[in-house]
Amino acid sequence: MKLQRVNMFVESEPFRTASGVINGLIQEELKQLGAEVTPFYKHRLGRADMLMPVATAARAVQLQGRPPADLAVYCDQGLWIRPPGPAVAKQSMVVFHGLIGGQNLWLDNPAVNQYCAYSRYMREALVSLLTMPDVRQRKCLDPQGFYKVSDFAAGLPCVADIKGDDRMLGSELPEQIVRSAEAGDVLGHALQPRKPDWYAVLNILVHLNLQSREAGGPRYRLVVDAEDFALIDYSFGHGFPMDMTGPRSLLDALGMTVGDLLIPVRFLSQPALFQFFKLAKFGLSYNVYPEPFGFYPLESVFYGCPVYTNGIGNNRFNMPPGHGVRVIESVDMAFGDPSAFQEVARAIIEGVRSPEGVTRDCARGREYILRHWSREDFSRTWRACLARLEAPLPVAEPFESLRVLRSPIVRQVEEETGRVVSDFERLTLEPREVGMMREALGQPMGEVLRGLDEASTDLLQGLFSRGVLTLRPQGYDMGL
């Protein structure tokens, strides 16, 4: 595809954050293809513009004075900078680092020609959102949404250089961490800022110490982001904004404080982060936000530290079983039973005491990462995304022929109780809903809708609207 001028509207500057890595690779690739790239970064405008958008108006004037580019590349948060449209570029594509920003700017927007993700999970989550059905009207939000989403391979800095990318700034490894490891503590990490489910993480950590103490073993500590630590510490003392009643009673029984078990760190440079992963014995990715890709889990495995997760988002798909990322989740865990987290603690302790299996799994994971997320993999797959902009979209299939499947955002369904665990919400289905779901799965919509009364039709709509069910054309491969 020949591109002369490209506008980029993105939240993170290249290589400043994990999403900035992807933004930087995209910018590099477009320039290698001969395009003149003009980037616009949301946060460069400064704090004053949040209250009085003078700089935003000045930037709009700047854009208005330029002819439309050949292509506009947005990230999901960058959509707030300047909405897609023919005045900005002849074609537009949105790259998703997550699903938090600008939903109404990309859902059902004919100005967006292509949606891009860098994991199969995000690709399929996007397809499900774009094609949300209106059961009564017998149509989808965007009937061609099945064909508008593509995915590419993220280029991991640790694959390109074992020390990481020196453009990603951060702090050095605190001496406290090294001293703790030398003193015999077993160190783990939950370093994804603002993502962890602290109820789950702290229950796991407390059970680790209870079980280790019973066996006369070492203390288990967790390295966490400094801002998260401040919030946890405040909540333990004041009871809000997070409810710490359960973990606090267990900590009291151990005779420990938050500071005994958690070590706060500021954002680490890549060499410091990778040095720490070599020291750490386990990682926790029990999160509340669906993981769109999972830089930290993959980097952790790459340096020999296994990761245990509830599988939220791409965490349950990013690696094959036995490759260093282990999904341990039960419906009881997801619904908040504190005793259920003992299973995770037992698995971690077993891996620490008998590390041969963990070492073997991480070695497999490292080889898998080297094969799938190199700079060359990124270049090849990103160029394929660009090529799709020139290809005509297939004709949408009739609504009645679309097949009903379980949504890719659903992690578990317990039919006996109706409890559903998904990346959207925890919910409990009524018996009629469970029966309808069971009968509809795998069937074309024409068959499912045959003979349904209005009440049953609305019940079916609710299963789609709450993210339990989704639709796909016959023969469509989710690849999950």
Buried (B, 14 or more C-beta within 10 A) or exposed (E): BEBEBBBBBBBBBBBBBBBBBBBBBBBBBBEEBEBEBBBBBBEEBEEEBEEEEEEBEEBEEEBEEEEBBBBBBBBBBBBBBBBBBEEBBBBBBBBBBBBEBBEEBBBEBEBBBBBBBBBBBBBBBBBBBBBBBEBEEBEBEBBBBBBBBBBBBBBBBBBBEEEBBEBBEBEEBBEEBBEBBEEEBBBBBBBBBEBBBBBBBBBBBBBBBBBBBEEEBBBBBBBBBEEBBEBBBBBBEEEEEBEBEBBBEBBEEBEBEBEBBBBBBEBBBBBBBBBBBEBBBBBBBBBBBBBBBBBBBBBBBBBBBBBBBBBBBBBBBBBEEEBBBBBBBBBBBBBBEBEBBBBBBBBBBEBBEEBEEBBEBBBBBBEBBBEBBBBEBBBEBBBEBBEBBEEEBEEBBEBEEBBBBBBBBBBBBBEEEBBBBBBBEBBEBEEEBBEBBEEBEEBBBEBBBEEBEEEBBEBBBBBBBBBBBBBBBEEBEBEE
